[in-house]
Amino acid sequence: MQPMQPMRVDWVASPPVPLRPYRSRRPDPHYSGPPAYPAPPRWGFPALTWRWPTTVPGADKPVAQPVDRMRALAGSAVPLLWITGVAAAFTAGAELLRYILLLVSRDAVLPAGLLHTSDALVVTGGVVAPVSAALAALVGILWLLRARQVAGELTSTRPDRPNWQVVAGVLVPGVNLVLPGATLAELEHTILGRPSAERPRPSRELLHWWGWWAASLLASGITLLWSLRAGVQAQADGVLWHLLADALVAVVAIRSVRLLKRYNALLAPVNPASVQRYELISVRGADLPELPRRERPKDAVR
């Protein structure tokens, strides 16, 4: 009996039948360069992206409300007050350096460069601080008048003190020691919604500001009168008076920023949830500005 030969088997593998027929993959488009036109295109997007609807030519301009003007004045007054405070503090430091040099010069000879540097610092601070203080006072007065108007509209009341008395009370020497604090106390009383028959009681922060304000005015007045005296000792004492006056002005300016922000937040609180951003989608019925068109060069190819 012969043994059986093993059977030869060939295995053939075939891919499974797909559920969906295969699709030929499209080749990636080849970049052929920027688009070309037979003539310069006349179309384009108008230069109106991210513009407020009120700035569209032909649209009606809304009337500015007193609260908006008050916020705008506060936005200008705060930087001016900060500049005044920094300039006054810088001037006070320059006056302190001058007084130290006066003490040292009694027993030693000082170099001329150091003296010139000290004089330059004092003069620079003496120019910047008064100018910024005057501008801050002007904007602050306008803000105070507008804040009184906004407070009266919110509470349906009318201030007993007219505007001219408020302005005179800030500018007239002697009266400005009392009247600005009293006016702010009345404003604070109205903002907090207290009864009109009740006597205004200023807050602790306002009392502190009032005290620093009066001290600053008194120190400035004494410094001005002291500068009229003659003599070496009077001039040396005048440096100390200038130092004190400048330091008090810096304190008043910084405290004024805090007080202004507090009253502004009470009169016109801003809700972050109500702040929305606008995007201009289209313009209808408005005359677009005509832009000047450049002439086509004669040697232009297209």
MARKE-518571 format. One record per residue: residue in one letter; x, y, z of N, C-alpha, C in turn. Coordinates in pm, whole numbers, padded with zeros to 5 digits, always signed. Example, Ala and Ser with C-alpha at 12.3 -4.5 7.8 and 13.67 -1.06 7.14 Angstrom:
# MARKE-518571
A+01319-00569+00780+01230-00450+00780+01320-00330+00780 S+01285-00225+00708+01367-00106+00714+01290+00003+00787 
//
This chain:
# MARKE-518571
M+00088-00119+00000+00000+00000+00000+00090+00121+00000 Q+00064+00211-00095+00147+00331-00108+00093+00443-00020 P+00183+00529+00041+00135+00641+00124+00072+00750+00037 M-00028+00822+00098-00101+00928+00027-00012+01052+00016 Q-00016+01114-00105+00056+01239-00128-00025+01356-00070 P+00043+01455-00004-00032+01571+00050-00090+01654-00062 M-00214+01700-00041-00285+01781-00142-00233+01924-00139 R-00205+01979-00254-00154+02117-00266-00272+02214-00276 V-00271+02312-00188-00380+02411-00182-00321+02550-00201 D-00379+02631-00288-00338+02769-00309-00440+02863-00241 W-00390+02945-00151-00478+03041-00080-00478+03173-00155 V-00597+03226-00180-00616+03354-00250-00695+03447-00159 A-00636+03562-00124-00703+03660-00038-00764+03770-00124 S-00885+03805-00096-00956+03912-00168-01015+04010-00067 P-01013+04139-00098-01068+04237-00003-01217+04220+00014 P-01269+04255+00130-01414+04240+00151-01492+04339+00065 V-01611+04306+00040-01697+04394-00040-01736+04516+00044 P-01706+04637+00002-01738+04755+00084-01888+04780+00087 L-01930+04843+00199-02071+04878+00210-02108+04988+00111 R-02010+05081+00088-02033+05190-00006-01924+05182-00112 P-01960+05214-00232-01855+05207-00337-01749+05314-00314 Y-01627+05278-00348-01516+05371-00332-01531+05488-00428 R-01487+05605-00379-01486+05723-00461-01342+05764-00489 S-01319+05797-00609-01183+05839-00644-01152+05973-00578 R-01037+05983-00516-00997+06103-00447-00953+06210-00547 R-01012+06325-00528-00979+06435-00618-00842+06491-00583 P-00765+06520-00680-00633+06577-00649-00647+06719-00592 D-00553+06755-00508-00554+06889-00449-00539+06994-00558 P-00617+07099-00548-00606+07204-00652-00467+07267-00650 H-00418+07293-00765-00286+07353-00779-00299+07506-00779 Y-00212+07572-00701-00216+07718-00694-00160+07776-00824 S-00244+07853-00888-00206+07911-01016-00179+08060-01009 G-00161+08114-00887-00131+08255-00874-00254+08336-00837 P-00236+08463-00814-00348+08549-00777-00444+08566-00894 P-00569+08604-00861-00665+08620-00971-00626+08737-01060 A-00653+08720-01187-00622+08822-01287-00752+08868-01351 Y-00759+08995-01376-00877+09054-01436-00835+09127-01564 P-00921+09127-01662-00886+09200-01786-00882+09351-01764 A-00948+09400-01658-00949+09543-01627-00952+09558-01476 P-00910+09671-01422-00917+09690-01276-01059+09671-01225 P-01080+09589-01123-01216+09566-01072-01272+09692-01009 R-01402+09708-01024-01473+09824-00970-01549+09793-00842 W-01540+09670-00797-01613+09633-00677-01518+09634-00558 G-01572+09628-00439-01492+09626-00316-01581+09647-00196 F-01523+09631-00082-01596+09649+00043-01585+09794+00088 P-01693+09853+00139-01685+09991+00189-01603+09997+00317 A-01540+10109+00340-01456+10128+00459-01544+10161+00579 L-01630+10066+00616-01724+10089+00726-01719+09977+00830 T-01610+09901+00834-01602+09789+00926-01582+09838+01069 W-01657+09781+01161-01646+09811+01304-01665+09961+01331 R-01768+10016+01272-01802+10155+01301-01933+10158+01375 W-01948+10253+01466-02072+10268+01540-02181+10314+01444 P-02304+10270+01462-02411+10313+01372-02430+10464+01370 T-02395+10533+01478-02415+10678+01482-02313+10753+01398 T-02207+10685+01353-02105+10752+01274-02126+10731+01124 V-02232+10663+01086-02259+10640+00944-02304+10772+00882 P-02248+10812+00770-02292+10938+00708-02440+10934+00675 G-02510+11039+00708-02653+11048+00683-02739+11005+00800 A-02682+10938+00901-02761+10895+01016-02781+11012+01112 D-02889+11005+01188-02919+11111+01285-02824+11103+01403 K-02773+11217+01443-02682+11222+01556-02762+11236+01685 P-02743+11143+01781-02820+11153+01905-02770+11268+01991 V-02860+11319+02071-02827+11428+02162-02758+11370+02286 A-02645+11427+02323-02570+11377+02438-02649+11403+02566 Q-02662+11301+02647-02733+11313+02773-02639+11368+02881 P-02697+11431+02986-02611+11484+03094-02524+11378+03160 V-02576+11256+03173-02496+11152+03237-02377+11114+03150 D-02394+11117+03017-02282+11088+02928-02177+11199+02935 R-02222+11322+02943-02127+11433+02956-02054+11427+03089 M-02125+11385+03193-02060+11373+03323-01951+11265+03319 R-01978+11153+03254-01877+11048+03242-01757+11096+03160 A-01785+11172+03055-01674+11222+02973-01588+11320+03052 L-01651+11406+03132-01573+11500+03213-01493+11424+03321 A-01552+11321+03376-01478+11242+03476-01359+11172+03411 G-01377+11125+03287-01265+11063+03218-01152+11158+03188 S-01181+11288+03179-01075+11387+03159-01018+11437+03292 A-01101+11442+03395-01056+11495+03523-00962+11400+03596 V-00986+11270+03585-00903+11173+03659-00758+11177+03613 P-00727+11172+03482-00585+11182+03443-00521+11315+03483 L-00596+11424+03473-00540+11554+03513-00509+11558+03662 L-00595+11497+03742-00569+11493+03887-00446+11407+03918 W-00431+11296+03847-00313+11213+03868-00186+11287+03828 I-00192+11360+03717-00075+11437+03675-00044+11545+03779 T-00147+11608+03832-00125+11709+03936-00062+11649+04060 G-00113+11533+04102-00057+11470+04221+00088+11430+04203 V+00120+11372+04088+00258+11331+04063+00349+11453+04052 A+00303+11557+03981+00385+11677+03966+00407+11747+04100 A+00303+11753+04183+00317+11816+04314+00412+11736+04403 A+00402+11604+04400+00494+11522+04479+00637+11538+04428 F+00655+11547+04298+00788+11570+04241+00844+11705+04285 T+00759+11807+04286+00803+11940+04329+00838+11940+04477 A+00761+11867+04557+00792+11859+04700+00928+11792+04721 G+00957+11687+04644+01089+11625+04654+01200+11718+04612 A+01175+11800+04509+01276+11897+04467+01299+12003+04574 E+01192+12046+04639+01208+12144+04748+01282+12084+04866 L+01258+11956+04894+01331+11890+05002+01480+11882+04970 L+01513+11851+04845+01654+11849+04804+01717+11988+04817 R+01642+12091+04782+01695+12227+04794+01722+12262+04940 Y+01632+12223+05030+01652+12255+05172+01772+12179+05228 I+01791+12054+05185+01908+11978+05231+02036+12045+05183 L+02034+12094+05060+02152+12164+05008+02178+12293+05085 L+02071+12359+05129+02090+12480+05210+02157+12447+05343 L+02118+12336+05403+02180+12297+05529+02327+12259+05511 V+02355+12189+05401+02493+12146+05377+02582+12264+05343 S+02525+12363+05272+02605+12477+05227+02652+12567+05340 R+02601+12547+05461+02648+12630+05573+02792+12597+05611 D+02833+12472+05590+02967+12430+05632+03055+12385+05515 A+03000+12380+05394+03079+12331+05279+03034+12404+05154 V+03124+12397+05057+03096+12459+04927+03039+12352+04836 L+02924+12382+04775+02856+12285+04689+02899+12304+04544 P+02906+12196+04466+02940+12210+04324+02828+12282+04249 A+02870+12354+04146+02772+12432+04070+02673+12343+03995 G+02718+12227+03948+02627+12138+03875+02512+12089+03960 L+02540+12060+04087+02435+12013+04177+02333+12123+04203 L+02381+12246+04218+02289+12358+04241+02202+12383+04118 H+02261+12375+03999+02183+12397+03878+02079+12286+03859 T+02115+12164+03895+02019+12054+03884+01902+12074+03980 S+01932+12117+04102+01826+12142+04199+01733+12254+04152 D+01792+12362+04099+01709+12472+04050+01622+12427+03932 A+01677+12344+03843+01599+12297+03728+01482+12209+03772 L+01504+12125+03873+01395+12041+03922+01285+12124+03984 V+01323+12225+04062+01223+12309+04127+01144+12389+04024 V+01212+12443+03925+01144+12522+03823+01051+12435+03739 T+01096+12315+03703+01012+12226+03623+00885+12188+03698 G+00901+12147+03824+00784+12114+03902+00695+12234+03929 G+00757+12351+03946+00679+12471+03971+00599+12518+03852 V+00633+12470+03733+00556+12506+03613+00450+12401+03582 V+00487+12273+03590+00395+12167+03554+00282+12155+03656 A+00315+12162+03784+00213+12142+03886+00103+12248+03881 P+00133+12378+03877+00023+12477+03870-00061+12465+03744 V+00002+12438+03630-00075+12427+03505-00171+12309+03510 S-00121+12194+03553-00208+12077+03562-00315+12095+03668 A-00281+12163+03778-00380+12188+03882-00491+12280+03831 A-00456+12382+03753-00557+12472+03698-00650+12398+03602 L-00592+12314+03516-00675+12237+03423-00765+12138+03498 A-00709+12073+03599-00789+11979+03678-00901+12050+03752 A-00874+12171+03803-00979+12247+03872-01089+12288+03776 L-01053+12329+03654-01153+12368+03555-01244+12251+03518 V-01183+12136+03486-01263+12019+03450-01342+11968+03571 G-01283+11978+03690-01354+11935+03810-01477+12019+03838 I-01469+12149+03816-01585+12236+03835-01696+12201+03737 L-01659+12179+03611-01759+12140+03511-01822+12006+03547 W-01740+11913+03596-01797+11784+03639-01892+11802+03756 L-01859+11888+03849-01945+11909+03965-02080+11968+03924 L-02078+12063+03832-02204+12121+03784-02288+12016+03712 R-02224+11932+03631-02299+11829+03560-02348+11722+03655 A-02270+11688+03757-02312+11588+03855-02433+11637+03934 R-02437+11765+03967-02554+11819+04037-02678+11810+03951 Q-02662+11832+03821-02777+11820+03730-02826+11676+03721 V-02733+11581+03709-02772+11440+03701-02838+11394+03830 A-02785+11435+03944-02845+11397+04072-02985+11454+04087 G-03005+11578+04039-03138+11636+04045-03237+11563+03956 E-03193+11518+03838-03282+11444+03750-03316+11306+03805 L-03221+11242+03871-03248+11109+03926-03344+11114+04044 T-03336+11219+04123-03421+11230+04243-03537+11326+04225 S-03552+11383+04105-03661+11478+04076-03658+11596+04172 T-03539+11647+04198-03522+11764+04284-03439+11868+04211 R-03432+11986+04270-03353+12094+04214-03261+12149+04322 P-03133+12165+04293-03040+12216+04396-03080+12357+04440 D-03067+12381+04570-03099+12513+04623-02991+12615+04588 R-02868+12569+04572-02758+12661+04543-02740+12673+04392 P-02747+12793+04335-02729+12807+04190-02585+12778+04149 N-02566+12762+04019-02434+12725+03968-02330+12835+03988 W-02372+12961+03977-02274+13068+03991-02217+13073+04132 Q-02297+13037+04232-02245+13034+04369-02144+12920+04386 V-02168+12807+04317-02073+12696+04326-01939+12735+04265 V-01944+12800+04148-01819+12842+04082-01748+12947+04166 A-01823+13045+04218-01761+13149+04302-01707+13091+04431 G-01775+12990+04485-01729+12930+04609-01599+12854+04594 V-01567+12810+04472-01441+12740+04449-01328+12838+04420 L-01359+12952+04358-01256+13044+04313-01227+13157+04410 V-01323+13202+04487-01303+13317+04576-01223+13274+04698 P-01109+13338+04727-01030+13301+04846-01110+13325+04975 G-01089+13237+05068-01161+13245+05195-01290+13166+05190 V-01374+13197+05093-01499+13123+05078-01472+12979+05033 N-01365+12961+04954-01335+12826+04904-01285+12731+05012 L-01269+12779+05134-01235+12689+05244-01357+12608+05289 V-01477+12663+05268-01598+12603+05323-01694+12556+05215 L-01716+12639+05113-01823+12612+05018-01803+12486+04934 P-01681+12452+04886-01669+12327+04809-01709+12204+04888 G-01667+12197+05014-01707+12082+05095-01856+12078+05119 A-01917+12196+05141-02062+12199+05162-02137+12157+05036 T-02087+12199+04919-02152+12161+04794-02143+12011+04772 L-02026+11953+04798-02012+11808+04784-02098+11733+04885 A-02113+11789+05006-02200+11725+05104-02345+11726+05057 E-02389+11836+04996-02524+11840+04941-02540+11741+04826 L-02438+11731+04742-02444+11635+04632-02450+11492+04685 E-02369+11462+04784-02370+11329+04843-02504+11299+04908 H-02563+11398+04972-02694+11382+05035-02800+11349+04930 T-02793+11415+04815-02890+11390+04708-02868+11255+04643 I-02743+11217+04623-02713+11090+04558-02765+10973+04640 L-02747+10980+04771-02787+10869+04858-02938+10865+04881 G-03012+10961+04825-03158+10960+04835-03211+10992+04973 R-03140+11071+05048-03188+11109+05180-03294+11218+05171 P-03378+11233+05274-03485+11334+05268-03429+11475+05250 S-03497+11555+05169-03449+11690+05142-03458+11780+05264 A-03550+11750+05357-03563+11832+05477-03453+11802+05580 E-03386+11691+05564-03281+11653+05659-03151+11728+05626 R-03076+11763+05730-02952+11835+05710-02846+11741+05656 P-02772+11783+05552-02668+11693+05496-02560+11662+05597 R-02525+11536+05603-02416+11490+05689-02308+11427+05602 P-02195+11494+05587-02091+11438+05499-02034+11309+05554 S-01993+11222+05463-01933+11096+05502-01791+11119+05556 R-01734+11014+05612-01599+11025+05667-01497+11054+05559 E-01513+10992+05442-01419+11018+05333-01427+11162+05286 L-01549+11217+05280-01564+11357+05241-01507+11450+05347 L-01523+11417+05474-01465+11501+05580-01313+11502+05572 H-01254+11386+05543-01108+11382+05528-01063+11468+05410 W-01135+11456+05298-01099+11538+05182-01115+11686+05215 W-01221+11719+05286-01247+11859+05321-01134+11915+05407 G-01088+11836+05503-00978+11881+05588-00849+11901+05510 W-00814+11804+05424-00693+11820+05342-00706+11937+05246 W-00825+11960+05193-00848+12072+05102-00824+12205+05172 A-00883+12222+05290-00865+12347+05363-00719+12366+05404 A-00654+12259+05448-00513+12271+05486-00426+12308+05366 S-00458+12254+05250-00381+12287+05129-00397+12433+05092 L-00518+12485+05099-00540+12626+05066-00471+12718+05166 L-00477+12683+05293-00411+12766+05395-00259+12764+05375 A-00204+12647+05349-00059+12638+05329-00016+12714+05204 S-00096+12708+05099-00063+12782+04976-00070+12932+04999 G-00171+12977+05075-00181+13119+05105-00065+13169+05191 I-00028+13092+05293+00084+13132+05378+00215+13134+05298 T+00230+13035+05208+00351+13031+05124+00359+13154+05035 L+00247+13194+04978+00246+13312+04892+00281+13439+04970 L+00226+13452+05089+00257+13570+05170+00400+13565+05223 W+00449+13447+05254+00586+13434+05307+00690+13471+05202 S+00656+13448+05075+00752+13482+04969+00773+13632+04956 L+00686+13714+05017+00701+13859+05012+00803+13910+05113 R+00842+13826+05206+00939+13868+05308+01081+13864+05249 A+01164+13948+05305+01305+13956+05261+01394+13895+05368 G+01516+13858+05328+01611+13800+05423+01644+13657+05389 V+01764+13615+05431+01810+13479+05401+01728+13375+05478 Q+01702+13404+05605+01625+13309+05685+01482+13295+05634 A+01424+13406+05588+01288+13400+05534+01284+13315+05406 Q+01390+13327+05326+01394+13244+05206+01410+13096+05239 A+01491+13066+05339+01507+12927+05380+01376+12871+05437 D+01306+12950+05517+01176+12906+05568+01073+12894+05456 G+01087+12977+05355+00996+12968+05241+01008+12836+05167 V+01129+12778+05167+01146+12647+05104+01064+12542+05177 L+01063+12549+05310+00982+12454+05386+00833+12474+05362 W+00790+12600+05350+00649+12626+05323+00610+12574+05184 H+00698+12592+05086+00671+12537+04953+00664+12384+04958 L+00753+12324+05037+00751+12178+05051+00619+12131+05109 L+00571+12199+05214+00445+12160+05277+00328+12182+05183 A+00326+12294+05112+00214+12322+05021+00208+12221+04907 D+00322+12187+04850+00323+12089+04740+00281+11951+04787 A+00325+11912+04906+00285+11781+04958+00135+11774+04983 L+00076+11883+05034-00068+11884+05058-00146+11883+04926 V-00095+11950+04825-00162+11947+04694-00162+11806+04637 A-00053+11733+04654-00048+11595+04606-00151+11508+04677 V-00164+11526+04809-00263+11447+04884-00405+11481+04840 V-00433+11609+04822-00567+11650+04780-00600+11595+04642 A-00504+11598+04550-00530+11548+04415-00562+11399+04416 I-00487+11321+04494-00511+11176+04498-00645+11146+04565 R-00677+11217+04672-00806+11196+04738-00922+11244+04651 S-00899+11343+04568-01004+11390+04477-01038+11284+04374 V-00937+11209+04330-00963+11100+04236-01054+10996+04299 R-01027+10958+04422-01110+10858+04489-01252+10909+04508 L-01266+11036+04547-01399+11092+04570-01478+11103+04439 L-01411+11145+04334-01480+11160+04205-01526+11025+04152 K-01441+10924+04162-01481+10792+04115-01598+10737+04197 R-01599+10764+04325-01709+10715+04410-01841+10779+04371 Y-01843+10910+04356-01967+10978+04318-02009+10941+04177 N-01914+10925+04089-01947+10889+03951-02009+10749+03945 A-01959+10657+04028-02015+10522+04031-02155+10521+04090 L-02182+10610+04186-02316+10616+04244-02416+10681+04150 L-02372+10779+04074-02464+10848+03983-02488+10770+03855 A-02385+10708+03802-02396+10637+03673-02328+10503+03683 P-02386+10407+03754-02324+10274+03761-02329+10205+03625 V-02223+10134+03593-02212+10063+03466-02226+09914+03493 N-02325+09853+03428-02347+09709+03439-02268+09638+03329 P-02169+09555+03362-02091+09489+03256-02177+09403+03164 A-02288+09349+03217-02372+09264+03133-02446+09343+03026 S-02463+09474+03050-02536+09556+02954-02448+09615+02846 V-02317+09599+02859-02225+09652+02759-02222+09557+02639 Q-02257+09606+02524-02262+09524+02404-02170+09584+02298 R-02124+09494+02212-02042+09535+02098-02127+09529+01972 Y-02111+09627+01890-02189+09636+01767-02098+09615+01647 E-02154+09550+01547-02084+09529+01421-02175+09576+01308 L-02125+09662+01225-02203+09715+01115-02216+09609+01007 I-02340+09570+00975-02366+09468+00874-02392+09531+00738 S-02477+09630+00736-02511+09693+00609-02556+09837+00635 V-02551+09916+00532-02593+10056+00535-02702+10074+00432 R-02815+10125+00476-02928+10145+00385-02976+10289+00393 G-02993+10347+00278-03049+10481+00272-02955+10590+00318 A-02826+10567+00317-02728+10667+00361-02637+10701+00244 D-02600+10827+00235-02510+10872+00130-02367+10842+00171 L-02303+10754+00096-02164+10718+00125-02072+10829+00078 P-01965+10851+00150-01871+10957+00110-01804+10922-00022 E-01786+11022-00106-01720+11003-00235-01570+11015-00216 L-01500+10908-00243-01356+10906-00228-01290+10954-00357 P-01185+11030-00348-01117+11077-00470-01057+10959-00548 R-01079+10958-00676-01033+10849-00761-00908+10893-00837 R-00808+10811-00830-00683+10841-00899-00696+10809-01047 E-00635+10891-01127-00637+10868-01270-00546+10749-01307 R-00589+10676-01407-00513+10559-01450-00391+10605-01530 P-00273+10556-01497-00155+10595-01574-00167+10552-01721 K-00110+10632-01807-00118+10603-01950-00037+10480-01988 D+00071+10453-01914+00154+10338-01946+00114+10213-01871 A-00005+10211-01811-00050+10096-01736-00082+09981-01832 V-00045+09858-01793-00070+09741-01879-00217+09707-01883 R-00282+09714-01766-00425+09681-01759-00492+09765-01651 
//
